């Protein structure tokens, strides 16, 4: 029976037009799995909404985009990116008590769209068989299925990152101004959901210049189009921030604070810090002298977080060795987990083993398969090298800043890893038929 199913998968052709039901089938399967999770978990009655819900409530109450944040009193804020907050407030206004359920089912749709985007990205980088396996892995991936039940922008952010990767591939291959504009739109909207995408923007836009340096004029035009579209989308929110704070704040005011989270005395690279006695405590309990706190509270919100950024920079300059070691730890935490503690707000003093949670074992297997896929398909490295961009960009960003105590910062990158894992599985399945699998071999065999 297994042999029959494997042979059917191997007969999938590389021309999507010859498999007209493949993409709709993947979308419906992915949506059904995520919708089932929403129904079974049934969290829409009273979900945890964090700061998004607080600010959305203030928007509905006529207080504008306002709320309290880390070390900052209640007031007008730019601590959070605006897109998900306004999306949530719009749903609350339209659907009332059913808003959270409607939003979760919308996230199911975006999660299913991410599966389709992974298929398209992997097909362009490897081949269609690898794309099928990668898409199926993401469709069933437990953490991403569960993610759609949370009131959090991670699902939409993941979709927009994958959209940027896909249009970046197309722009390199076709060098189309339309693709460049779509790439800029993905980044513009994505940055309003999660400004961390900014780290990938240079890599995505400079791709055509790097791949084809001789055609630099066309590459520069594509870069200008992408940057211009993204800037047009961001400009209204940046203007709002300037009118409110009388200072330039591109999207969020908290950049300096985020850098400080990962770089100060007692920093661990997460939202947990070490107190004076070396015990892990939540960052909100970090000791800051009353005099400094009083001085900070008298400043506008952006200046408070800029002060944290200056504190972080001073620490990094004074302790370069400790900073370098901490950056390596944070890079490792980004790809794995800070397993020596749990968040002390949940369970102080508990030490985790690497496989304490099932998702860690699943992620471990995915990483192994991803590495194996890259090695197995090393001959096609020119086709998949672009996929290394988001992995390297996000790793570098969080190595400088902080990675938090969970894996949500890694969700977009997990999809790329599953793309390489799909290539590994396709290689194994090809070996099952008794021949070496390369892109050229797969294309020839499909015909």
C-alpha positions in Angstrom: 0.0 0.0 0.0 2.8 2.4 0.9 4.5 1.6 -2.4 1.4 2.5 -4.3 1.0 5.9 -2.6 4.7 6.8 -3.1 4.5 5.9 -6.8 1.4 8.2 -7.2 3.3 11.0 -5.6 6.3 10.4 -7.9 4.0 10.7 -10.9 3.2 14.3 -10.0 4.2 16.5 -13.0 6.3 19.7 -12.7 3.7 21.6 -14.7 1.0 22.8 -12.3 -1.5 23.1 -15.2 -1.3 19.3 -15.4 -2.4 19.0 -11.7 -5.3 21.4 -11.6 -6.7 20.1 -8.3 -3.4 20.1 -6.5 -3.4 23.7 -5.2 -7.1 23.8 -4.3 -6.7 20.5 -2.6 -3.7 21.7 -0.5 -5.6 24.9 0.4 -8.8 23.1 1.5 -6.8 20.5 3.5 -4.8 23.1 5.3 -7.9 25.3 6.0 -9.9 22.3 7.3 -7.1 21.3 9.7 -6.8 24.8 11.1 -10.6 25.3 11.3 -10.9 22.1 13.2 -8.3 23.3 15.7 -10.3 26.6 16.1 -13.5 24.6 16.7 -12.0 22.1 19.1 -10.0 24.5 21.2 -12.9 26.9 21.2 -10.9 29.8 22.5 -13.0 32.7 21.0 -15.2 33.3 24.0 -12.4 34.9 26.1 -9.1 34.7 24.3 -5.8 36.2 25.5 -5.2 39.3 23.4 -2.2 40.9 25.2 -1.6 44.5 24.3 -3.4 44.2 21.0 -6.7 43.8 22.7 -6.1 46.7 25.1 -5.2 49.1 22.4 -8.0 47.9 20.1 -10.5 48.5 23.0 -9.1 52.0 23.4 -9.6 52.7 19.7 -13.2 51.6 19.9 -13.7 53.8 23.0 -12.5 56.8 21.1 -9.2 57.1 22.9 -7.2 56.5 19.7 -4.1 54.3 19.5 -3.2 54.4 23.2 -2.3 52.2 26.1 0.4 51.4 28.6 3.7 49.7 27.7 6.9 48.6 29.3 8.0 51.3 31.8 5.6 53.8 30.1 2.4 55.1 31.6 -1.0 55.1 29.8 -1.2 57.4 26.9 -0.8 57.7 23.1 1.6 55.0 22.0 3.6 53.5 19.2 4.9 50.6 21.2 2.9 48.1 19.0 2.7 47.9 15.2 -0.7 49.2 14.1 -2.0 46.8 11.5 -3.2 43.9 13.7 -4.6 46.3 16.3 -6.8 48.1 13.8 -7.8 44.8 12.2 -8.9 43.5 15.6 -10.7 46.8 16.5 -12.5 46.6 13.1 -13.6 43.1 13.7 -14.9 44.0 17.2 -16.8 46.9 15.7 -18.3 44.8 12.9 -19.0 41.5 14.6 -19.2 42.3 18.3 -18.9 39.1 20.5 -18.2 36.9 17.4 -15.2 39.0 16.4 -12.6 36.6 17.8 -14.1 33.6 16.1 -14.3 35.4 12.7 -10.7 36.6 13.1 -9.5 33.1 13.9 -11.2 31.6 10.9 -9.7 34.4 8.8 -6.3 33.4 10.2 -7.1 29.8 9.1 -7.4 31.2 5.5 -4.0 33.0 5.8 -2.5 29.8 7.3 -3.7 27.8 4.3 -2.4 30.5 2.0 1.0 30.1 3.6 0.9 26.5 2.6 0.3 27.4 -1.0 3.1 30.0 -0.9 5.5 27.4 0.5 4.5 25.1 -2.4 5.2 27.8 -5.0 8.5 28.9 -3.4 9.8 25.4 -3.1 8.7 24.5 -6.6 10.7 27.4 -8.0 13.7 26.6 -5.8 13.7 22.8 -6.2 10.9 21.0 -8.1 7.2 20.1 -7.7 7.7 16.9 -5.8 9.7 18.7 -3.1 7.0 21.4 -3.1 4.3 18.8 -2.5 6.1 17.3 0.5 7.0 20.7 1.9 3.4 21.9 1.6 2.0 18.8 3.3 4.5 19.1 6.1 3.4 22.7 6.8 -0.3 21.8 6.4 0.0 19.2 9.2 2.7 21.1 11.3 1.1 21.1 14.8 2.5 24.5 16.0 1.3 26.3 12.9 -2.1 24.6 13.0 -2.4 25.7 16.7 -1.2 29.2 15.9 -4.4 30.1 14.0 -6.3 29.8 17.3 -4.4 32.6 18.9 -5.2 36.3 18.7 -1.8 37.3 17.5 -0.4 38.6 14.1 2.1 35.8 13.7 -0.1 34.0 11.1 -0.5 37.0 8.9 3.2 38.0 9.4 4.2 34.5 8.2 2.1 34.8 5.1 3.5 38.2 4.2 7.1 37.1 4.7 6.5 34.1 2.4 4.8 36.4 -0.1 7.9 38.6 0.0 10.1 35.6 -0.6 8.0 34.4 -3.5 7.9 37.8 -5.2 11.6 38.1 -4.6 12.2 34.9 -6.4 10.0 36.0 -9.3 11.7 39.4 -9.5 15.1 37.7 -9.8 13.9 35.3 -12.4 11.6 37.6 -14.5 12.9 41.1 -13.5 9.4 42.4 -13.7 8.4 45.8 -12.3 5.0 44.3 -11.4 6.8 41.7 -9.2 8.9 44.5 -7.7 5.8 46.4 -6.8 4.2 43.3 -5.2 7.4 42.7 -3.2 7.2 46.3 -1.9 3.6 45.9 -1.0 4.3 42.7 0.9 7.0 44.5 2.9 4.9 47.7 3.4 1.9 45.8 4.8 4.1 43.2 6.6 6.1 45.9 8.4 2.8 47.4 9.7 2.1 44.0 11.2 5.7 43.2 12.4 8.6 45.6 11.9 11.1 42.8 12.3 10.6 42.2 8.6 12.8 45.2 8.0 15.9 43.0 8.4 15.0 41.0 5.3 14.1 44.0 3.1 17.7 44.7 1.9 18.3 41.0 1.1 15.0 40.7 -0.8 15.4 43.9 -2.8 19.1 43.6 -3.6 18.6 40.1 -5.0 18.4 41.2 -8.7 21.5 43.3 -8.3 23.5 40.5 -6.8 22.4 37.7 -9.1 22.8 39.8 -12.3 25.2 42.6 -11.5 25.8 43.4 -15.2 22.2 44.4 -15.6 22.5 46.8 -12.7 20.3 49.5 -14.2 17.3 47.2 -14.4 18.1 45.9 -10.9 18.3 49.5 -9.5 14.9 50.3 -11.1 13.3 47.2 -9.4 14.9 48.2 -6.1 13.5 51.7 -6.4 10.0 50.4 -7.2 10.0 48.0 -4.3 11.3 50.6 -1.8 8.9 53.3 -3.2 5.8 51.1 -2.8 6.8 50.1 0.7 7.5 53.7 1.7 4.1 54.8 0.4 2.3 52.2 2.6 4.4 53.2 5.7 4.2 56.9 5.3 0.7 57.6 6.8 1.6 55.8 10.0 5.0 57.5 10.2 3.3 60.9 9.8 0.8 60.0 12.6 3.8 59.2 14.9 5.5 62.5 14.1 2.3 64.4 14.8 1.8 62.6 18.1 5.4 62.6 19.4 7.0 65.4 17.4 9.8 62.9 16.6 10.5 60.5 13.8 9.2 57.0 14.6 9.0 54.8 11.5 6.7 52.2 12.9 7.3 51.3 16.5 8.9 53.4 19.3 10.3 50.3 21.1 13.4 49.6 19.0 15.8 50.8 21.7 14.0 48.8 24.4 14.1 45.6 22.3 17.9 46.0 21.9 18.2 46.7 25.6 16.3 43.5 26.4 19.2 41.5 24.9 22.1 43.7 26.0 22.4 44.8 29.6 23.7 43.6 32.9 21.9 40.3 33.7 20.5 39.9 30.2 19.9 36.3 29.0 18.7 37.2 25.5 15.0 36.7 26.4 12.3 38.3 28.4 13.8 36.7 31.5 16.8 38.4 33.2 19.0 37.5 36.1 18.6 39.5 39.3 21.4 40.6 41.6 21.6 37.1 43.1 21.6 35.3 39.7 18.0 34.1 39.8 15.8 34.3 36.6 13.0 36.8 36.9 10.8 38.5 34.4 12.2 41.6 32.8 9.4 43.7 34.4 11.1 43.0 37.7 14.5 44.2 36.5 16.0 46.7 39.0 16.2 50.2 37.7 17.0 52.9 40.2 13.9 55.0 41.3 15.8 58.2 40.3 16.3 57.0 36.8 12.7 55.7 36.5 11.3 59.1 37.6 13.5 60.8 35.0 12.4 58.4 32.3 8.7 58.8 33.1 9.0 62.5 32.5 10.1 61.9 28.9 7.9 61.2 25.8 7.5 57.5 25.0 10.1 57.4 22.1 12.7 59.1 24.3 12.1 56.6 27.1 12.9 53.7 24.7 15.7 55.7 23.1 17.3 56.0 26.5 17.1 52.2 26.9 18.8 51.9 23.5 21.6 54.2 24.7 22.0 52.1 27.9 22.2 48.9 25.7 24.8 50.5 23.4 26.9 51.6 26.4 26.8 48.1 27.8 27.8 46.6 24.4 30.8 48.9 24.0 31.9 48.4 27.6 31.5 44.6 27.5 32.4 43.5 24.0 33.3 39.9 24.9 30.1 39.3 27.0 28.1 40.9 24.1 29.6 38.6 21.5 29.0 35.5 23.7 25.4 36.6 24.3 24.8 37.2 20.6 25.9 33.6 19.9 23.6 32.3 22.6 20.7 34.3 21.2 21.3 33.0 17.7 21.2 29.5 19.1 18.1 30.3 21.1 16.4 31.5 17.9 17.0 28.2 16.3 16.3 26.1 19.3 14.9 27.0 22.7 16.4 28.6 25.9 15.8 25.3 27.7 17.4 26.2 31.1 14.3 27.9 32.3 10.6 28.6 31.8 9.1 32.0 32.0 9.1 32.7 35.8 5.6 34.2 35.5 4.4 30.7 34.6 6.5 28.4 36.7 9.6 29.6 38.5 12.4 27.3 39.1 11.4 24.6 36.6 14.2 23.4 34.3 13.2 22.1 30.8 14.8 19.2 29.0 15.3 19.7 25.3 12.4 17.4 24.5 10.1 18.5 27.3 7.4 19.6 24.8 6.4 17.6 21.7 6.9 20.5 19.3 10.6 20.5 20.2 11.0 17.0 19.0 9.0 17.8 15.8 11.2 20.9 15.2 14.3 18.9 15.8 13.3 16.4 13.0 12.4 19.3 10.7 15.8 20.9 11.2 17.6 17.6 10.5 15.6 17.1 7.3 16.2 20.7 6.3 19.9 20.3 6.6 19.8 17.0 4.8 17.7 18.6 2.0 20.3 21.4 1.5 23.1 18.8 1.4 21.3 16.4 -0.9 20.4 19.2 -3.4 23.7 21.1 -3.2 24.1 20.9 -7.0 21.0 23.1 -7.3 22.4 25.7 -4.8 21.9 28.6 -7.2 18.2 27.9 -7.3 17.7 27.8 -3.5 20.4 30.2 -2.3 17.8 33.0 -2.1 16.0 31.0 0.6 18.9 31.4 2.9 18.3 35.2 3.0 15.4 35.2 5.4 17.0 32.6 7.7 20.2 34.6 7.9 18.4 38.0 8.3 16.1 37.0 11.1 18.9 35.1 12.9 21.1 38.2 12.8 18.3 40.5 14.0 17.5 38.4 17.0 21.1 37.8 17.8 21.4 41.5 18.3 18.1 42.1 20.1 16.3 39.3 22.1 14.4 36.2 21.1 11.7 35.9 23.8 10.8 32.7 25.6 8.9 31.0 22.8 9.2 30.1 19.1 6.8 32.6 17.6 9.7 34.7 16.3 10.8 31.8 14.2 7.5 30.9 12.5 8.3 32.4 9.0 11.7 30.8 9.0 10.2 27.4 10.0 8.3 27.4 6.7 11.6 27.9 4.8 13.2 25.0 6.8 10.2 22.8 5.8 10.9 23.7 2.2 14.4 22.2 2.5 12.9 19.3 4.4 10.5 18.6 1.5 13.5 18.4 -0.8 15.1 15.8 1.6 12.0 13.7 1.5 11.7 14.0 -2.3 15.3 12.8 -2.5 14.6 9.8 -0.3 11.5 8.9 -2.3 13.6 9.2 -5.5 16.2 6.8 -4.0 13.2 4.5 -3.3 12.8 4.2 -7.0 16.5 3.5 -7.4 18.0 6.7 -9.0 19.6 9.9 -7.9 17.3 12.8 -7.6 18.3 16.2 -8.9 16.1 18.9 -10.4 17.1 18.0 -13.9 16.4 14.3 -13.2 13.0 15.0 -11.7 12.0 17.1 -14.7 13.1 14.5 -17.1 11.4 11.7 -15.2 8.1 13.7 -15.0 8.1 13.9 -18.7 
